[in-house]
Amino acid sequence: MKEREYHFKIHSISRFIIAISLILSTLSILMSNYLPKTENEIVSILQFAVIFLTSFYIANQAAMAKVKVVLSKEGITHIWIRKFLISRGNDIKIP
């Protein structure tokens, strides 16, 4: 049997929700305290959009892991290429 490799991206919804909640709450507190208040609605909407999109991207990266699965004659090997944030998963080998 020829050795085959498969690459997967795993997304964790619970980690995404926790990360985006923490990031948005922190950034909203910082934004209300340190950004100047403006009367212009367009600038306010743009500020919110930039903060929301940045938070979404960071939370998405924090909630994603990359895995390589190798099928060979010896068995199946599950190798973490990039683990979840604050995760201690080990590589798995199934003979």
GIGI-V895470 format. One record per pair of residues at least 12 apart in sequence whose C-alpha atoms are under 6 Angstrom apart, sorted by sequence separation. I is the first residue (numbers start at 1). J is the second residue. D is the distance in Angstrom with one decimal. If there is no record, write none. Layout:
{{I:J:D} {I:J:D}}
This chain:
{{67:79:5.8} {79:91:4.9} {67:80:4.7} {78:91:5.6} {67:81:5.3} {78:92:4.9} {66:81:5.3} {77:92:5.8} {66:82:4.9} {77:93:4.4} {65:82:5.3} {76:93:5.8} {65:83:5.0} {76:94:5.1} {65:84:5.2} {75:94:5.5} {75:95:4.3} {74:95:5.8} {62:85:5.8} {20:59:5.2} {19:59:5.1} {16:59:5.5} {16:63:5.0} {15:63:5.2} {12:63:5.3} {11:63:5.8} {11:64:4.6} {10:64:5.6} {10:65:5.1} {9:65:5.7} {9:66:4.6} {8:66:5.8} {8:67:5.2} {7:67:5.8} {7:68:4.6} {6:68:5.7} {6:69:5.1} {5:69:5.7} {5:70:4.5} {4:70:5.7} {4:71:5.1} {3:71:5.6} {3:72:4.5}}
